[in-house]
Amino acid sequence: MEALVRAPASKAHTLRGLIIGSLAEGTSVLSNPLLGEDQLNVIECLKQLGVGIEVSSDKIIIEGSGGVFSPVVDELNVGESGVGMNFLSSVANLCDKAVILTGAKRITERPIFEVVDGLRQLGCKIEYLGSEGFPPIKIDGGGIGGGVAEIRGDKTSQYFSSIVTSAPYAREAVTLRCVDEMTEKPYFDISLGMMSKFGIEVENDNYKEIKIAGGQKYSGIDLEVEGDYSSASFFFLAAAICQSKVTVSGLSEDTHQGDKGFLDLMAKMGCKVSATDEGICVEGTGLAAITVDMSDIPDLVPPAAIACGFADGVSRLTGIGHLRHKECDRLAVMAAELNKMGIKAECGDDSLIIEGNRNCRGAVIDPHNDHRIAMSFAVAGLVTGEQVIEDEMCVAKSFPDFWERFEIFHK
């Protein structure tokens, strides 16, 4: 089998473009955006903050607020968008009145203590309306003071991305200090890269101390959103486990996206990886087990785990304890569903251990409303057959047309 497929637009870049474009002065145009559920929920929240946004199939036009929002509602609902909850927790402090920020049930179970604590250290008034450390929250608005905030980054870099993105509009300079080791650094790099495109420079001292001068303004720009390596990983996975050749177009080779690292994983496991005129090509030739720290590329754990399930030997994916706080407990769910297929897998506090078995079988997979788990096990079904994915439309969170594009592997 050989296939050529185009990568969908980057989820991370689209969301950051929406947030920063809404903060900017002037008009921003995002071309080739991803319009998944997370993006649509964030767009609706930004409109409710008074931002003018027009959406079509191939672009988003944003009339920036200049850093001051006048909400037209009292409550914002981010749905199931963890990025939306984290980023809007900072943005909403720039409102001229109080707003409540809430979301779906799973969102109210995902911790936001660090971002709220950091914002409080910078002078923001935020109140928990339910359990301490979790949404929903009430944000008084009135601006961000500035100063120094010390927070942890071991669960996610999103807390830092959230605060740093709104920090240019603080009344005084902002310094963020990471008191431990920041995970998911490439996602923070995407945030800083997007800030730079809109005209803001940030001083980043080895992810330990981040400084943002106060009184700055983003300027509206025209931006073409690059392709998403995380979503492309499912196509590369198909090449790896089907021992076939798949080329993905629309990906930037000089990207900030850490999920480009999936290509390195596939190469280490035995695939041939090359750049061609048509795009990036992966050719599967049999897979060997791997031991790798996934702390900076956690979204790749589901497809990487599937690859390990078809590899020779025992693989270990480590540095991933924070995945228990994603759309579901990704470690426990991946292990349980792999075992259904006859692939021995177990999870520790911080790891997944997987014993490969190419003679595994199809099964009825419950992705627990997790888009990445659903897509990963769908690809596994190309080898086993008789794979059933329950709640298959949960993929709309990040890849609305996944099933249509996936049809190319059934031809």
C-alpha positions as CSV (number, residue, x, y, z in Angstrom):
1,M,0.0,0.0,0.0
2,E,1.2,3.5,-0.8
3,A,-0.8,6.6,0.1
4,L,-0.5,10.4,-0.2
5,V,-2.5,12.5,2.3
6,R,-2.5,16.1,3.4
7,A,-2.0,17.0,7.1
8,P,-4.8,18.9,8.8
9,A,-3.9,22.4,10.2
10,S,-2.2,22.7,13.5
11,K,-4.5,22.6,16.5
12,A,-1.9,24.4,18.8
13,H,-1.2,27.1,16.3
14,T,-4.9,27.8,15.5
15,L,-5.8,28.1,19.1
16,R,-2.9,30.4,19.9
17,G,-3.6,32.5,16.8
18,L,-7.2,32.9,18.0
19,I,-6.2,34.0,21.5
20,I,-3.4,36.4,20.4
21,G,-5.4,37.8,17.4
22,S,-8.2,38.6,19.9
23,L,-5.8,40.4,22.1
24,A,-4.1,42.3,19.2
25,E,-4.7,45.8,17.9
26,G,-6.1,45.7,14.4
27,T,-7.3,42.8,12.2
28,S,-5.8,39.3,12.0
29,V,-6.5,36.7,9.3
30,L,-5.8,33.1,10.0
31,S,-5.7,31.1,6.7
32,N,-6.0,27.3,6.7
33,P,-7.2,27.1,10.3
34,L,-8.3,23.9,12.1
35,L,-12.0,24.1,12.9
36,G,-12.3,21.3,15.5
37,E,-14.5,21.4,18.5
38,D,-11.9,23.0,20.7
39,Q,-11.4,25.9,18.2
40,L,-15.2,26.4,17.8
41,N,-15.7,26.5,21.5
42,V,-12.9,29.0,22.0
43,I,-14.2,31.1,19.1
44,E,-17.7,31.3,20.8
45,C,-16.1,32.3,24.1
46,L,-14.1,35.0,22.4
47,K,-17.2,36.3,20.7
48,Q,-18.9,36.4,24.1
49,L,-16.0,38.6,25.3
50,G,-17.0,41.1,22.6
51,V,-14.4,40.1,19.9
52,G,-15.5,40.3,16.3
53,I,-14.8,37.0,14.6
54,E,-15.9,35.8,11.1
55,V,-15.3,32.1,10.2
56,S,-15.4,30.5,6.8
57,S,-14.1,27.1,5.6
58,D,-10.6,28.4,4.9
59,K,-10.0,31.5,7.1
60,I,-10.8,33.2,10.3
61,I,-11.0,37.0,10.5
62,I,-10.5,38.5,13.9
63,E,-11.0,42.1,14.9
64,G,-8.7,42.5,17.9
65,S,-9.7,44.0,21.2
66,G,-6.4,45.8,21.9
67,G,-6.2,44.0,25.2
68,V,-9.5,45.1,26.8
69,F,-12.7,42.9,26.6
70,S,-16.3,43.9,27.2
71,P,-18.2,40.6,27.8
72,V,-21.7,40.3,26.5
73,V,-22.5,37.4,28.9
74,D,-21.7,36.6,32.5
75,E,-20.5,33.0,31.9
76,L,-18.1,31.4,29.3
77,N,-18.3,27.7,28.6
78,V,-15.2,26.1,27.0
79,G,-16.8,22.7,26.4
80,E,-14.1,20.1,26.7
81,S,-11.1,22.3,25.7
82,G,-8.4,22.2,28.3
83,V,-6.4,24.7,26.3
84,G,-9.4,27.0,26.2
85,M,-9.8,26.8,30.0
86,N,-6.2,27.4,30.7
87,F,-5.7,30.3,28.2
88,L,-9.0,32.0,28.9
89,S,-8.2,31.9,32.7
90,S,-5.6,34.5,31.9
91,V,-7.4,36.4,29.1
92,A,-10.6,36.9,31.1
93,N,-8.6,39.0,33.6
94,L,-8.5,41.7,30.9
95,C,-12.3,42.1,31.0
96,D,-14.0,45.2,32.2
97,K,-16.4,43.2,34.4
98,A,-16.5,39.8,36.2
99,V,-17.1,36.6,34.3
100,I,-17.5,32.9,35.2
101,L,-15.4,30.4,33.3
102,T,-16.7,26.8,33.2
103,G,-16.8,23.8,30.9
104,A,-17.9,20.2,30.5
105,K,-17.7,17.7,33.4
106,R,-14.3,16.4,32.4
107,I,-12.9,20.0,32.4
108,T,-14.2,20.5,35.9
109,E,-12.0,17.5,36.9
110,R,-8.8,18.8,35.4
111,P,-6.6,20.9,37.7
112,I,-6.0,24.6,37.1
113,F,-4.5,25.5,40.5
114,E,-1.1,26.5,39.1
115,V,-2.4,29.0,36.5
116,V,-4.9,30.5,39.0
117,D,-2.2,30.7,41.7
118,G,0.2,32.3,39.3
119,L,-2.4,34.9,38.2
120,R,-3.2,35.6,41.8
121,Q,0.5,36.3,42.5
122,L,0.3,38.9,39.6
123,G,-2.6,40.7,41.3
124,C,-5.6,39.0,39.7
125,K,-8.8,38.3,41.7
126,I,-10.1,34.8,41.0
127,E,-12.5,32.7,43.1
128,Y,-13.2,28.9,42.9
129,L,-16.9,28.2,42.7
130,G,-16.6,24.5,43.3
131,S,-13.7,22.4,44.4
132,E,-10.5,24.2,45.3
133,G,-8.0,24.0,42.4
134,F,-10.6,23.1,39.7
135,P,-13.1,25.0,37.5
136,P,-15.5,26.6,37.5
137,I,-13.9,29.9,38.5
138,K,-15.1,33.5,38.8
139,I,-12.7,36.1,37.5
140,D,-13.2,39.7,38.6
141,G,-11.4,41.3,35.7
142,G,-9.9,44.8,35.7
143,G,-6.5,43.8,34.4
144,I,-3.3,42.0,35.3
145,G,-1.0,43.8,37.7
146,G,2.4,42.3,37.1
147,G,5.3,41.3,39.2
148,V,6.8,37.8,39.9
149,A,4.9,34.5,39.9
150,E,6.3,31.1,40.8
151,I,4.4,28.0,39.6
152,R,5.0,24.4,38.8
153,G,5.3,23.0,35.3
154,D,5.5,19.3,35.9
155,K,1.9,18.6,34.7
156,T,1.8,20.9,31.7
157,S,3.5,23.9,30.1
158,Q,0.0,25.3,29.3
159,Y,0.0,27.1,32.6
160,F,3.0,29.1,31.5
161,S,1.7,29.5,27.9
162,S,-1.6,30.9,29.3
163,I,0.0,33.6,31.5
164,V,2.8,34.5,29.1
165,T,0.3,35.1,26.3
166,S,-1.7,37.7,28.2
167,A,1.3,39.1,30.1
168,P,2.2,41.9,27.6
169,Y,-1.0,43.7,28.7
170,A,-0.1,43.6,32.4
171,R,0.4,47.1,34.0
172,E,4.0,46.2,35.0
173,A,6.6,43.7,33.8
174,V,5.9,40.0,34.4
175,T,8.4,37.4,35.5
176,L,7.4,33.7,35.6
177,R,9.6,31.3,37.5
178,C,9.2,27.5,37.1
179,V,9.9,26.0,40.5
180,D,10.4,22.4,39.1
181,E,11.0,21.0,35.6
182,M,8.6,22.2,32.8
183,T,7.1,19.4,30.8
184,E,5.8,19.7,27.2
185,K,8.4,22.4,26.4
186,P,7.8,22.3,22.6
187,Y,4.2,23.6,23.2
188,F,5.7,26.5,25.2
189,D,8.0,27.1,22.3
190,I,5.0,27.3,20.0
191,S,3.5,30.0,22.2
192,L,6.6,32.1,22.2
193,G,6.9,31.6,18.4
194,M,3.4,32.8,17.9
195,M,3.9,35.8,20.2
196,S,6.9,36.8,18.1
197,K,4.9,36.7,14.9
198,F,2.4,39.1,16.4
199,G,5.3,41.4,17.6
200,I,6.1,40.5,21.2
201,E,9.5,39.2,22.3
202,V,9.9,37.2,25.5
203,E,13.1,36.5,27.4
204,N,13.3,32.7,28.2
205,D,16.1,31.6,30.5
206,N,16.2,27.8,30.0
207,Y,12.5,27.5,30.9
208,K,13.3,28.4,34.5
209,E,12.7,32.2,34.3
210,I,10.5,33.9,31.7
211,K,10.4,37.7,31.5
212,I,7.8,39.8,29.6
213,A,8.0,43.6,29.6
214,G,4.8,45.3,30.4
215,G,2.9,47.9,28.3
216,Q,3.3,45.9,25.1
217,K,0.8,45.4,22.3
218,Y,0.2,42.7,19.8
219,S,-0.3,43.9,16.2
220,G,-2.8,42.1,13.9
221,I,-1.2,40.0,11.1
222,D,-2.1,37.6,8.3
223,L,-1.0,34.1,9.2
224,E,-1.2,30.8,7.4
225,V,-1.5,28.0,9.9
226,E,1.0,25.2,9.3
227,G,0.1,21.5,9.2
228,D,-0.2,19.5,12.4
229,Y,2.5,16.9,13.1
230,S,0.4,15.4,15.9
231,S,-2.5,14.6,13.6
232,A,-0.1,13.5,10.9
233,S,1.4,10.9,13.3
234,F,-1.7,8.6,12.7
235,F,-0.8,8.4,9.0
236,F,2.8,7.8,9.8
237,L,1.7,5.1,12.3
238,A,-0.3,3.4,9.5
239,A,2.9,3.2,7.4
240,A,4.8,1.7,10.3
241,I,2.5,-1.0,11.4
242,C,1.1,-1.9,7.9
243,Q,4.7,-2.1,6.6
244,S,3.6,0.3,3.8
245,K,4.6,3.7,2.4
246,V,2.8,6.9,3.4
247,T,3.6,10.5,2.4
248,V,2.1,13.4,4.2
249,S,2.1,16.9,2.6
250,G,1.5,20.3,4.2
251,L,4.0,20.0,7.1
252,S,6.7,22.6,7.9
253,E,10.2,21.1,8.3
254,D,11.4,24.0,10.4
255,T,8.5,23.9,12.9
256,H,8.4,24.5,16.6
257,Q,6.1,21.5,17.0
258,G,7.7,19.0,19.2
259,D,5.4,16.3,17.8
260,K,7.7,16.2,14.7
261,G,9.6,13.9,17.1
262,F,7.3,11.1,16.0
263,L,9.4,10.7,12.9
264,D,12.5,10.2,15.1
265,L,10.6,7.5,17.1
266,M,9.6,5.7,13.9
267,A,13.2,5.9,12.6
268,K,14.5,4.4,15.8
269,M,12.0,1.6,15.6
270,G,13.2,0.7,12.1
271,C,11.1,2.8,9.6
272,K,12.6,4.7,6.7
273,V,11.9,8.4,7.0
274,S,12.6,10.8,4.1
275,A,11.7,14.3,2.8
276,T,10.4,14.3,-0.8
277,D,9.0,16.9,-3.2
278,E,5.5,15.7,-2.2
279,G,6.0,15.8,1.6
280,I,7.4,13.7,4.4
281,C,7.5,9.9,3.7
282,V,7.6,7.0,6.2
283,E,8.1,3.5,5.0
284,G,7.5,0.7,7.5
285,T,9.8,-2.3,7.3
286,G,9.2,-4.0,10.7
287,L,9.4,-2.5,14.1
288,A,11.8,-2.9,17.0
289,A,10.9,-2.2,20.7
290,I,12.0,1.2,22.1
291,T,12.6,2.8,25.5
292,V,12.0,6.6,25.4
293,D,11.1,9.6,27.6
294,M,7.9,11.1,26.3
295,S,7.6,14.0,28.7
296,D,7.9,16.7,26.1
297,I,5.7,14.9,23.5
298,P,2.8,13.5,25.5
299,D,0.2,13.7,22.7
300,L,2.3,11.1,20.8
301,V,1.9,8.5,23.5
302,P,-1.3,6.9,22.1
303,P,0.1,6.4,18.5
304,A,3.5,5.5,19.9
305,A,1.9,2.9,22.2
306,I,0.2,1.3,19.2
307,A,3.5,1.1,17.3
308,C,5.0,-0.6,20.3
309,G,2.1,-3.0,20.3
310,F,3.3,-4.3,16.9
311,A,7.0,-4.2,17.6
312,D,9.3,-7.1,18.5
313,G,10.2,-7.0,22.2
314,V,9.2,-5.0,25.2
315,S,8.9,-1.2,25.0
316,R,8.8,1.4,27.7
317,L,7.4,4.9,27.4
318,T,8.4,7.0,30.4
319,G,8.0,10.5,31.8
320,I,4.2,10.5,31.2
321,G,2.5,10.6,34.6
322,H,0.8,13.9,33.7
323,L,-1.2,12.0,31.1
324,R,-3.5,10.9,33.8
325,H,-5.0,14.5,33.7
326,K,-5.8,14.7,30.0
327,E,-9.1,14.0,28.3
328,C,-9.1,10.8,30.3
329,D,-6.5,8.8,32.3
330,R,-4.6,8.1,29.1
331,L,-2.1,5.7,30.7
332,A,-4.8,3.4,32.2
333,V,-7.1,3.6,29.2
334,M,-4.2,2.8,26.7
335,A,-3.1,-0.2,28.8
336,A,-6.7,-1.6,29.2
337,E,-7.6,-1.3,25.5
338,L,-4.2,-2.8,24.3
339,N,-4.9,-5.8,26.6
340,K,-8.3,-6.2,24.9
341,M,-6.4,-6.7,21.7
342,G,-4.1,-9.3,23.2
343,I,-1.2,-6.9,23.6
344,K,0.2,-7.1,27.1
345,A,0.5,-3.6,28.6
346,E,0.7,-2.2,32.0
347,C,1.0,1.3,33.4
348,G,2.9,2.6,36.3
349,D,2.7,6.0,37.9
350,D,4.9,7.5,35.2
351,S,5.2,4.9,32.4
352,L,3.6,2.4,30.0
353,I,5.2,-1.0,29.4
354,I,4.1,-2.8,26.3
355,E,5.0,-6.2,25.0
356,G,4.6,-6.3,21.2
357,N,2.4,-8.9,19.5
358,R,1.8,-8.8,15.8
359,N,-0.7,-11.7,16.1
360,C,-3.0,-9.5,18.2
361,R,-6.7,-9.3,17.4
362,G,-9.4,-6.7,16.7
363,A,-11.6,-5.7,19.7
364,V,-14.3,-3.3,20.7
365,I,-12.4,-0.2,21.8
366,D,-13.7,2.4,24.3
367,P,-11.7,5.5,23.8
368,H,-13.2,7.2,26.9
369,N,-14.1,10.3,24.7
370,D,-10.4,10.7,23.9
371,H,-9.8,11.7,20.3
372,R,-6.2,10.6,20.2
373,I,-7.0,7.2,21.6
374,A,-9.8,6.7,19.1
375,M,-7.6,7.5,16.1
376,S,-4.7,5.4,17.3
377,F,-6.8,2.3,17.8
378,A,-8.5,2.9,14.4
379,V,-5.1,2.7,12.8
380,A,-4.4,-0.6,14.7
381,G,-7.5,-2.0,13.1
382,L,-5.9,-1.7,9.6
383,V,-3.7,-4.6,10.7
384,T,-6.1,-6.7,12.8
385,G,-9.4,-6.1,11.1
386,E,-12.6,-6.4,13.1
387,Q,-11.7,-3.3,15.2
388,V,-14.7,-1.4,16.5
389,I,-14.3,2.2,17.8
390,E,-17.1,3.3,20.1
391,D,-18.0,7.0,20.2
392,E,-16.0,7.4,17.0
393,M,-17.0,11.0,16.5
394,C,-14.9,12.1,19.6
395,V,-12.2,12.6,17.0
396,A,-13.9,16.0,16.1
397,K,-12.1,17.6,19.0
398,S,-8.9,17.8,17.0
399,F,-9.5,16.2,13.6
400,P,-13.1,16.7,12.4
401,D,-12.6,15.0,9.0
402,F,-10.4,12.1,10.3
403,W,-12.7,9.4,9.1
404,E,-13.0,10.8,5.6
405,R,-9.2,11.1,5.2
406,F,-8.8,7.7,6.8
407,E,-10.8,6.1,3.9
408,I,-7.6,6.3,1.8
409,F,-6.2,3.3,3.7
410,H,-9.3,1.2,2.8
411,K,-8.9,1.6,-1.0
